[in-house]
């Protein structure tokens, strides 16, 4: 009896700490798939994608989305039932994170590569920016690091650069 009370108390503390009292996991909406298709076409298996209203990491700040294992993790404060109906800023972040879903679906270790890039960022005292890129005409999308790819996809969505994902030369 005391053991059960203690275990329940720990569970309640964890639920409170991770803010998952009302955990929601959902598939992409048709609107989100249509939005994503403008950048990714059919490169992503959209039916496999899930969006969680909980952070992936306990220290994941509000405003930061993460997609290291083929699903998108969002703090409850930033969770939406349909990112296609949100502001362009949210949509751009959504597209960036879907790039990580694509990378994961293609067999990349997004979690490990992301951890390495973020470690380099902090060890360089934020001098190294893993997101910064210079688009080069003959450089393949996959030759950029995973965060650069995310920002390239975002910039494709925003109309800043041509769609090098769907217009790659074979």
N, C-alpha and C positions, 0 to 999 in steps of 0.2 A: 504494500500500500504506500509506504513512504517512498519507495523506489519509483513507483508510478507518478506520484506527485512531483518528485524531483525531476524526472525525465520530462514531464509535461511542462514544468517551469522552464527548463532549458529550451524546449521547443518554442515556447511562447517568447522567450527572450530572443531567440534566433529569428523568429518571424518578425518581431518588432525591429530588431537591428537591421535586417535586410529589407524591411518595408514590403513584405510579401503577404500581408493580410488578405489581400484580394488579388491573388495571382491570376493574370490573364495571359493566355497563349493563343494566338490566332494565326490563321493563314493570311496571305496577301489578299486584298480585295481585288475585284476586277479592275477598278480604277487604278490601283497601284500597279497591277500587271501591265495595263495599257501605258501608264507613265514610264515604267521601266523598259518596256519594249522599244520605246523611242531611242534608247541608248544601247540596250543589250540585245534587241531582237529576241531570238529564241535561244540565246547562249545559256541562259539560266533555266533550270527546271523550277519554275515558279511554284508548282504544286508542293514542292518539298520545303519551301521557305516558311519559317514561323517567326512571329514577332512576340517577344516576351516583355511584359511591363515590369521588369525587375533588372537591376544592374547585373552584369556578368561578374564584376569584381565588387567586393564590399566598399572599396574606396572610389568607385567610378563616380565622378562628379555629375551633378545635374547638368544637363546640356550635352553630355557626351554619350554618343551611341557606340555600341561595340558589336561586331559580328565575327568573332574569331572561330566559330565552329559551325558555320552554315545557317545560323539563326541570328536575328537582330535582337540585342538586349538594350532596353531603354529604361531609364528611371521613370517611375510612375508620373512624375511631373512633366515629362516630355512625351508620354505615351499618347498615341492617337488611334482612333478606330479606322482611320483612312488618311494616310499621309498625302495622298493625291489631292485631298481637300484642304490641306494645310498651306501655309505660306511657301513661297519659292525657296526661302532659306531652309525650311524643314524638308522640302522636296529634294533639295540639293544634297543635304546630309543623308537622306534616305538613299539616294542614288550612290553616293560614296560608299555607304555600308553594303549595298547590294553588290558592289564590286568585290567586297570581301567574301560574300556568299558565292559569287561566281568562282573566285579563286579557290575556295574550299571545295566546291563541287568539281573543280578540275584537278583536285588532289594535292593542292598546296597546303602546307602547314602554316596557316594564317596566324594561329596563336603563337607559334615559335618565331616566325619572321617578324610579327608585330612586336613581340617582346624584345627582340634584338634591336629593332629600329628605335623603340622607345628608350631602351637602355643607352643606346648611342646618343640619343637626344639629350638625356639627362647627364651622362658622363662628360659630354662636350660643353656642359653648362649652358645648354640650349643654343649653342652656336651652329650645330648641325641640325638642319630641318629636313626630316625624312619625307615631308609633303611637297617640298619645292621641286619643281621640274622645269626643264626647258624642252619643249617639243621639238624633236628633230625629225626631219622628213623621212629618213631611211631607218629610223629606229622603231622596232616593233613594240607594240603595247606591252608585251610580256617582258621586254628588256628593262622596263622601269620597275622600281621596287613596289611593294604592295600598296603603300600609302600614296605614292605618286600615281599609280594606276587609279586609285580611288578618286584622287583630285582631277585626273584627266577625265574620268567618266563624269564627274560633277561638272567640269567645264564644257564637256560635250553637251550635257543637259542644259546648261545655261546659255548655249549657243556661242561660246567664246572661241571654240576650236571645232574643226570638222570631226565627224565621227570616224575615228581611226579603228574603232572596234568592228564596225560593220563594213567598213570600206577597206579592209586590209587586202593587200595584193597577195595572192596565193603563190 
